[in-house]
Amino acid sequence: MSSKIREYLQRSDRILIGIGEEITAKSDQKTRKCVYETLNNLLTGKNYYIVSLAEDDQMLHAPFDQARIVTPLFTEEEKGEREWDAYLKWLSQTLNHDLLILELGAGFQYPQIIRFPFEKTAYFNQKSHFIRVHSKLCQVPTESSDRSEAIQADPGEWVLDIDRK
């Protein structure tokens, strides 16, 4: 699987990553730091955006380009609106581009932030590939199932496994 992910990462023009509550709930800070470092290494030189449901400041200390991250649950309202607008602008420019949508551990606590919008993006962008990783809630919509993968796994461990292989 890791070679397939690396292939998607290489050929995609843009990458959208959703970091859900499962990563925060199942991982300690040290593990999250390793997950974020691994993701950062995989994203080097790519046009990406990260939507995170993390409610701690770990994302702010991660090695990502902070201008490419939106954390609606952790950010003060005014700054959060600016971040969200920047994200929506970036997202509007993904249509008709090869887009890898990688959803890591987003459940139904806040489905309106990652889960449902990512499904909608995968549905409308016919050049997208959607990967949903969750230990229990990994099902993908039938409307985009030909371009989607459901992976039942711990999302943090799954990311770390990409780097190990």
C-alpha positions as CSV (number, residue, x, y, z in Angstrom):
1,M,0.0,0.0,0.0
2,S,2.8,2.4,0.8
3,S,4.1,2.3,-2.8
4,K,0.6,3.1,-4.1
5,I,0.4,6.1,-1.7
6,R,3.8,7.3,-2.8
7,E,2.6,7.0,-6.4
8,Y,-0.5,9.1,-5.7
9,L,1.6,11.7,-3.9
10,Q,4.0,11.9,-6.8
11,R,1.4,12.3,-9.6
12,S,-1.0,14.6,-7.8
13,D,-1.0,18.3,-8.6
14,R,-2.6,19.1,-5.3
15,I,-3.0,17.3,-2.0
16,L,-5.8,17.9,0.5
17,I,-5.3,16.3,4.0
18,G,-7.8,16.1,6.8
19,I,-6.5,15.3,10.2
20,G,-9.4,14.1,12.3
21,E,-10.1,13.7,16.0
22,E,-9.0,10.0,15.9
23,I,-5.4,11.0,15.6
24,T,-5.6,13.3,18.6
25,A,-7.6,10.8,20.6
26,K,-5.4,7.8,19.9
27,S,-1.9,9.3,19.9
28,D,0.3,10.9,22.5
29,Q,2.2,14.1,21.6
30,K,5.3,12.2,20.7
31,T,3.5,10.0,18.2
32,R,1.6,12.9,16.7
33,K,4.9,14.7,16.3
34,C,6.2,11.7,14.4
35,V,3.1,11.5,12.3
36,Y,3.3,15.2,11.4
37,E,7.0,15.0,10.5
38,T,6.3,12.0,8.3
39,L,3.5,13.8,6.5
40,N,5.7,16.9,6.1
41,N,8.4,14.8,4.5
42,L,5.8,13.2,2.1
43,L,4.5,16.7,1.2
44,T,7.8,18.4,0.5
45,G,7.6,20.3,-2.7
46,K,3.9,19.6,-3.2
47,N,0.9,22.0,-3.3
48,Y,-1.1,21.0,-0.3
49,Y,-3.5,22.1,2.3
50,I,-4.3,20.6,5.7
51,V,-7.6,20.9,7.6
52,S,-7.1,19.8,11.2
53,L,-9.6,19.1,14.0
54,A,-6.8,19.1,16.5
55,E,-7.7,21.0,19.6
56,D,-4.2,21.4,20.9
57,D,-1.3,23.4,19.7
58,Q,0.6,20.4,18.2
59,M,-0.2,21.5,14.7
60,L,1.2,24.9,15.3
61,H,4.6,23.3,16.2
62,A,4.6,20.9,13.3
63,P,7.0,21.5,10.5
64,F,4.3,22.3,8.0
65,D,4.0,25.7,6.2
66,Q,1.6,27.3,8.6
67,A,-0.1,29.3,5.8
68,R,-1.3,25.9,4.4
69,I,-3.1,24.8,7.6
70,V,-6.6,25.6,8.9
71,T,-7.5,24.6,12.5
72,P,-11.1,25.8,13.0
73,L,-11.5,24.3,16.4
74,F,-8.3,25.7,17.9
75,T,-8.1,29.2,16.3
76,E,-9.6,32.4,17.5
77,E,-12.6,33.4,15.5
78,E,-11.2,36.3,13.4
79,K,-8.0,34.5,12.5
80,G,-10.0,31.3,11.9
81,E,-12.2,33.0,9.3
82,R,-9.1,34.3,7.4
83,E,-7.6,30.8,7.5
84,W,-10.9,29.3,6.3
85,D,-11.2,31.8,3.5
86,A,-7.7,31.0,2.3
87,Y,-8.5,27.3,2.4
88,L,-11.7,27.8,0.4
89,K,-9.8,29.8,-2.2
90,W,-7.1,27.1,-2.5
91,L,-9.9,24.4,-2.7
92,S,-11.7,26.3,-5.5
93,Q,-8.5,26.0,-7.5
94,T,-8.3,22.2,-7.3
95,L,-11.1,21.5,-9.8
96,N,-9.9,19.7,-12.9
97,H,-6.5,19.0,-11.3
98,D,-5.2,15.7,-10.1
99,L,-6.1,15.9,-6.4
100,L,-5.3,13.4,-3.7
101,I,-7.7,13.7,-0.8
102,L,-6.3,12.0,2.3
103,E,-8.7,11.9,5.2
104,L,-7.0,10.6,8.4
105,G,-9.3,9.7,11.3
106,A,-12.2,12.1,10.7
107,G,-15.3,10.7,12.3
108,F,-18.7,12.1,13.1
109,Q,-17.9,14.5,15.9
110,Y,-17.5,17.4,13.4
111,P,-18.5,15.9,10.0
112,Q,-19.3,19.3,8.5
113,I,-15.6,20.3,8.7
114,I,-13.8,17.4,7.1
115,R,-15.8,14.3,6.4
116,F,-18.8,15.7,4.3
117,P,-16.8,18.4,2.5
118,F,-14.1,15.9,1.5
119,E,-16.7,13.5,0.1
120,K,-18.3,16.4,-1.8
121,T,-14.9,17.4,-3.2
122,A,-14.2,13.9,-4.3
123,Y,-17.6,13.6,-6.0
124,F,-17.2,16.8,-8.0
125,N,-13.5,16.6,-8.9
126,Q,-13.4,13.7,-11.4
127,K,-9.6,13.8,-11.3
128,S,-9.4,13.2,-7.6
129,H,-8.5,10.1,-5.6
130,F,-10.0,9.9,-2.1
131,I,-8.4,7.8,0.6
132,R,-10.3,7.6,4.0
133,V,-8.3,6.0,6.9
134,H,-10.2,5.3,10.1
135,S,-10.2,2.5,12.6
136,K,-14.0,2.1,12.4
137,L,-15.6,4.7,10.1
138,C,-13.7,4.1,6.9
139,Q,-16.6,3.7,4.5
140,V,-16.5,5.8,1.3
141,P,-19.5,7.0,-0.7
142,T,-20.7,4.9,-3.6
143,E,-20.8,7.9,-5.9
144,S,-17.0,8.2,-6.0
145,S,-16.1,4.6,-5.0
146,D,-14.3,4.0,-8.3
147,R,-11.8,6.7,-7.2
148,S,-11.8,6.0,-3.5
149,E,-10.3,3.7,-1.0
150,A,-11.5,2.8,2.5
151,I,-8.7,1.8,4.8
152,Q,-9.6,0.4,8.2
153,A,-6.6,1.2,10.3
154,D,-5.3,3.5,13.0
155,P,-4.6,6.6,10.9
156,G,-1.4,7.6,12.8
157,E,0.1,4.2,12.6
158,W,-0.9,4.0,8.9
159,V,1.0,7.2,8.2
160,L,4.0,6.0,10.1
161,D,3.9,2.7,8.1
162,I,4.2,4.6,4.8
163,D,7.6,5.9,6.0
164,R,8.7,2.5,7.3
165,K,8.3,0.7,4.0
